[in-house]
Amino acid sequence: MAQSIKNSINGQVFEPFYTTKCNGTGLGLAVVKSVAQSHQGQAKVSNLESGGACFTICLPILDTNLSKHTQATASIANSSTSFTADILRS
């Protein structure tokens, strides 16, 4: 079964150089957060009831039909066998 993110480290997983892996650099999720923020977006993590974690990236997009900004959200949830991605427009 996929592992959830412990509540005690939930706020740290996006910090540079934070890792729970023996050979990890702690830069992967920090880079994800940095790229999202550089595009006026955000990165989030939450735990799934079925186990595992869901990483969500929210980015503003320009709706060319309405000439205004809307938001697109991509969520990637891990399970023991697959990764899924959903793109939502709000």
C-alpha positions in Angstrom: 0.0 0.0 0.0 1.2 3.5 -0.7 2.4 5.6 2.2 0.6 8.7 3.4 2.5 11.9 4.5 2.8 12.0 8.2 1.0 15.0 9.7 4.1 15.9 11.6 6.1 16.5 8.4 3.2 17.7 6.1 4.4 21.3 6.3 8.0 20.4 5.6 7.8 18.3 2.4 8.1 21.3 0.1 11.1 22.8 2.0 14.4 22.7 0.2 16.7 19.9 1.4 14.0 18.1 3.5 14.0 14.4 2.7 13.0 11.2 4.4 15.1 9.1 1.9 18.7 7.8 2.7 20.0 9.1 -0.7 17.5 11.9 -1.3 18.5 15.5 -1.9 15.2 17.1 -0.8 15.0 19.2 -3.9 12.2 17.5 -6.0 9.2 18.9 -4.2 10.9 22.2 -3.4 11.4 22.7 -7.2 7.8 21.8 -7.8 6.7 24.4 -5.3 9.1 27.0 -6.7 7.9 26.5 -10.3 4.3 26.7 -9.2 4.9 29.9 -7.3 6.9 31.5 -10.1 3.7 31.1 -12.2 1.5 32.6 -9.4 0.3 29.2 -8.4 0.7 26.8 -5.5 1.5 23.2 -4.6 -0.3 21.3 -2.0 -0.3 17.8 -0.4 -3.1 15.9 1.2 -3.6 12.3 2.4 -6.0 10.0 0.7 -8.5 8.0 2.8 -7.6 4.8 1.0 -3.9 5.4 1.7 -1.2 7.3 -0.1 -0.9 11.0 -0.8 -2.3 13.4 -3.3 -0.1 16.2 -4.7 -2.0 19.1 -6.2 -0.6 21.9 -8.4 -2.9 25.0 -9.0 -1.9 27.4 -11.8 -3.7 30.4 -13.1 -4.5 30.3 -16.8 -5.7 32.9 -19.3 -9.1 32.1 -20.7 -8.8 33.5 -24.2 -12.5 33.3 -24.8 -13.3 35.4 -21.7 -10.1 37.4 -21.6 -9.7 36.8 -17.9 -7.8 34.5 -15.7 -9.2 31.2 -14.5 -7.5 28.5 -12.6 -6.5 25.0 -13.6 -5.7 22.3 -11.1 -3.8 19.1 -11.6 -3.9 16.5 -8.9 -1.7 13.4 -9.0 -2.7 10.8 -6.5 -0.4 7.8 -5.9 -1.6 4.3 -5.1 0.3 1.2 -4.8 -0.2 0.4 -8.5 -0.7 3.6 -10.5 -0.6 7.4 -10.8 -3.6 9.4 -12.0 -3.9 13.0 -13.1 -7.1 15.0 -13.4 -7.2 18.5 -14.9 -10.0 20.6 -13.5 -11.1 24.1 -14.6 -12.8 26.4 -12.2 
